[in-house]
Amino acid sequence: MCALSLGGCISVHSYPETWEPALRPRADACPDLDGTYANTGQSANGTWGATLSGWLKLDPPRPRRAQFDRVDVALSGDELALHAVGADASATRVLDRRRGDFECNEGVLELSYTESCCFDMMTSRTAGVLSLSRTPTSLVLGVSDVGAAIVIFVPRVYAQHNYLRFERMKDEHASGSAETYAGRPGQ
């Protein structure tokens, strides 16, 4: 008989006290997420590098990763439009609440997802929820997921809860006041 060891990892980061609190609309309303945000963000543990376009599934498949600078977000009725823009590339994704692409709960927009991966000596499956809210100066992305993987015939389980923030950008090309943001003048 062969014995297998089960390994695992749990990573939990609370919402940082040094970050601005999220703006909360009525409990039954979606948050006001409209704006343009930096594509590279900061995690609750202080590290930089996560991309908003990656979490929102705007990046093209590897190995042709696009270099996006910003992500435009617009929520209109039941549609959430996401548009990533870079010097040489752009990508758009439109989600529809009527199709079950997202929900709004207690003033937070939630996107459920599952991912499967298989390469070399590893296979994995992850399920989670992305929670989007906004502060006066940034988009906040909460990530909660669990998964399992088999790496060289050894099973592993993992779970994470983390927060990422992406700074709101002012539109460099907009005319008018300093309060004008991309896509929504005067917001």
C-alpha positions in Angstrom: 0.0 0.0 0.0 1.1 3.5 -0.8 0.4 6.3 1.6 -0.3 9.8 0.2 0.3 12.9 2.1 -2.2 15.7 1.8 -0.8 19.2 1.8 -2.6 22.5 2.0 -2.4 26.2 2.3 -4.8 28.9 3.7 -4.1 32.6 3.1 -6.4 35.1 4.8 -5.9 38.9 4.7 -8.3 41.3 6.3 -9.3 44.6 4.8 -6.4 46.9 5.7 -7.2 49.6 8.3 -5.0 52.1 6.3 -7.2 51.8 3.2 -10.2 54.1 2.8 -13.5 52.4 3.6 -15.7 51.2 0.7 -18.6 53.4 -0.3 -21.8 51.5 0.4 -25.0 52.2 -1.5 -28.4 50.8 -0.4 -28.3 47.1 0.4 -30.4 46.3 -2.7 -28.4 48.4 -5.1 -25.2 47.8 -7.1 -22.2 49.9 -6.2 -21.2 52.8 -8.4 -18.1 51.3 -10.0 -18.0 53.6 -13.1 -14.5 54.9 -13.8 -11.1 54.2 -15.2 -8.7 52.3 -13.0 -4.9 51.5 -13.1 -4.5 48.0 -14.3 -1.8 47.1 -11.7 -2.9 47.0 -8.1 -1.8 46.5 -4.5 -2.9 43.6 -2.4 -3.8 43.7 1.3 -0.4 42.4 2.3 1.3 45.3 0.5 2.6 43.6 -2.6 2.1 45.1 -6.1 1.6 43.3 -9.4 -1.8 41.8 -9.6 -3.7 43.0 -12.7 -7.3 44.0 -12.8 -7.5 42.8 -16.4 -6.3 39.4 -15.3 -8.8 39.0 -12.5 -11.7 40.2 -14.8 -10.7 37.8 -17.5 -9.7 40.4 -20.1 -6.2 39.2 -20.7 -5.6 37.1 -23.9 -4.4 33.5 -23.5 -0.7 32.9 -22.9 1.9 33.3 -24.3 0.6 36.5 -25.9 0.0 38.6 -22.7 -1.1 42.1 -23.6 0.3 45.0 -21.6 -2.8 46.9 -20.4 -2.4 50.2 -18.6 -5.9 50.8 -17.5 -9.4 49.3 -17.2 -12.6 51.2 -17.9 -15.6 50.0 -15.9 -19.2 51.0 -16.6 -22.3 49.6 -15.0 -25.5 50.5 -16.9 -28.7 48.8 -15.7 -28.1 45.0 -15.9 -24.9 45.3 -18.0 -21.3 45.6 -16.7 -18.9 46.8 -19.5 -15.2 46.2 -18.9 -12.6 47.6 -21.3 -8.9 47.1 -20.9 -6.6 49.5 -22.8 -2.9 49.5 -23.5 -0.5 51.1 -25.9 -0.8 48.3 -28.5 -3.9 46.4 -27.4 -7.4 46.5 -26.0 -10.0 44.0 -24.8 -13.7 44.3 -24.0 -16.0 42.1 -22.0 -19.7 42.7 -21.3 -21.4 40.9 -18.5 -25.2 40.7 -18.0 -26.9 40.2 -14.7 -30.0 38.7 -16.4 -27.7 35.8 -17.7 -26.4 35.3 -14.1 -22.9 36.8 -14.9 -23.0 38.8 -11.7 -25.1 39.7 -8.7 -25.3 42.7 -6.4 -25.6 41.9 -2.7 -25.4 44.4 0.2 -24.0 47.1 -2.1 -21.2 44.8 -3.5 -21.0 43.5 -7.1 -20.1 39.8 -7.1 -18.7 37.7 -9.9 -18.5 33.9 -9.4 -15.9 31.9 -11.3 -14.4 28.5 -11.7 -11.1 27.7 -13.3 -9.4 24.5 -14.4 -5.8 24.2 -15.3 -3.7 21.3 -16.5 0.0 21.5 -17.6 3.1 19.4 -17.2 2.7 17.4 -13.9 -0.1 19.5 -12.4 -3.9 19.7 -12.7 -6.1 22.0 -10.6 -9.7 23.2 -10.1 -10.6 26.5 -8.4 -14.0 28.1 -7.5 -14.4 31.5 -6.0 -16.1 34.9 -5.9 -14.8 38.3 -6.8 -16.4 41.1 -4.9 -16.1 44.6 -6.4 -16.7 47.8 -4.4 -15.3 51.3 -4.6 -13.7 53.9 -2.3 -13.5 57.6 -3.2 -10.1 56.9 -4.9 -10.0 53.2 -5.9 -11.7 50.1 -7.0 -11.5 47.3 -4.4 -11.5 43.7 -5.4 -12.2 41.1 -2.8 -11.0 37.6 -3.7 -12.3 34.5 -2.0 -11.6 31.1 -3.5 -10.9 27.4 -2.7 -9.3 24.8 -4.9 -7.6 21.5 -5.2 -4.6 20.4 -7.2 -2.6 17.3 -7.9 1.1 18.1 -8.3 3.3 15.1 -9.3 0.6 12.7 -8.0 0.4 14.6 -4.6 -3.0 16.2 -3.8 -3.0 19.7 -2.4 -5.9 21.9 -1.2 -5.8 25.7 -0.9 -8.0 28.6 0.1 -7.5 32.3 0.0 -9.3 35.5 1.0 -7.6 38.7 0.0 -8.2 42.3 -1.1 -6.7 44.2 -4.0 -7.1 47.9 -4.8 -6.7 49.6 -8.1 -6.3 53.4 -8.1 -8.8 55.5 -10.0 -7.2 57.4 -12.9 -8.1 60.8 -14.2 -8.5 60.8 -18.0 -5.5 62.4 -19.6 -7.4 63.1 -22.8 -10.6 64.6 -21.3 -11.3 68.3 -21.6 -12.8 70.2 -18.7 -12.4 70.1 -15.0 -9.9 68.1 -13.0 -12.9 66.0 -11.8 -13.5 64.6 -15.3 -12.8 60.8 -15.6 -12.6 58.6 -18.7 -15.9 57.6 -20.1 -18.1 59.7 -17.8 -17.4 63.4 -17.8 -18.3 65.2 -14.6 -18.6 62.1 -12.6 
